[in-house]
Amino acid sequence: MLETILQVFVTVNGFSTSPIVLLVLAFVGAYLGAKLVEVIPYTRRIIERREAQAAERQ
């Protein structure tokens, strides 16, 4: 069991040193973060207020 866990850590460490994998993870994280902000009602209200204020100014 311990050997399997250590192998997983070594594999994940190999992924984390690859710049391509880190870029992919960054883009996926940014996308999921943007979607999460839209789903949370409190943050959605803040965004809608800012958009309404920007529309009034124009």
Backbone torsions as a table, in degrees:
resi	resn	phi	psi	omega
1	MET	NA	-46.1	-179.4
2	LEU	-64.3	-37.4	179.5
3	GLU	-64.5	-38.6	178.0
4	THR	-64.9	-43.1	179.1
5	ILE	-63.3	-43.3	178.8
6	LEU	-64.0	-38.0	178.2
7	GLN	-63.8	-39.0	177.4
8	VAL	-63.3	-42.9	178.7
9	PHE	-62.8	-40.0	178.8
10	VAL	-65.7	-41.1	179.0
11	THR	-64.4	-45.4	179.2
12	VAL	-64.4	-37.3	177.3
13	ASN	-63.5	-37.7	176.8
14	GLY	-63.8	-39.2	176.8
15	PHE	-66.1	-40.0	-174.5
16	SER	-71.1	-17.9	178.4
17	THR	-90.3	-5.8	179.2
18	SER	-90.0	121.1	-179.1
19	PRO	-64.3	-29.8	180.0
20	ILE	-67.1	-44.5	179.3
21	VAL	-64.9	-39.2	179.0
22	LEU	-64.5	-38.4	176.9
23	LEU	-64.7	-42.7	178.3
24	VAL	-62.0	-45.2	178.8
25	LEU	-63.0	-37.3	178.9
26	ALA	-64.7	-44.1	179.0
27	PHE	-66.1	-40.9	178.5
28	VAL	-64.8	-42.3	178.4
29	GLY	-63.9	-40.4	178.3
30	ALA	-65.3	-41.9	179.3
31	TYR	-64.0	-47.6	-179.3
32	LEU	-65.6	-36.3	177.4
33	GLY	-63.6	-42.0	178.3
34	ALA	-64.7	-40.6	178.8
35	LYS	-67.6	-38.1	179.9
36	LEU	-64.9	-39.5	179.0
37	VAL	-63.4	-37.1	178.8
38	GLU	-69.9	-29.2	-176.1
39	VAL	-80.2	-35.1	-177.4
40	ILE	-70.5	121.0	-173.9
41	PRO	-59.9	-40.1	-177.3
42	TYR	-62.1	-46.5	-179.5
43	THR	-70.4	-31.4	178.0
44	ARG	-64.0	-39.8	178.0
45	ARG	-64.5	-39.5	178.1
46	ILE	-62.3	-44.9	179.7
47	ILE	-63.6	-42.9	-179.9
48	GLU	-63.8	-38.8	177.7
49	ARG	-63.4	-44.4	179.5
50	ARG	-63.6	-40.6	177.9
51	GLU	-65.2	-38.6	178.9
52	ALA	-66.5	-40.8	178.6
53	GLN	-65.9	-39.0	178.9
54	ALA	-67.1	-35.9	179.3
55	ALA	-69.5	-34.9	178.2
56	GLU	-66.6	-34.4	-177.6
57	ARG	-71.9	-25.7	-176.8
58	GLN	-85.6	NA	NA
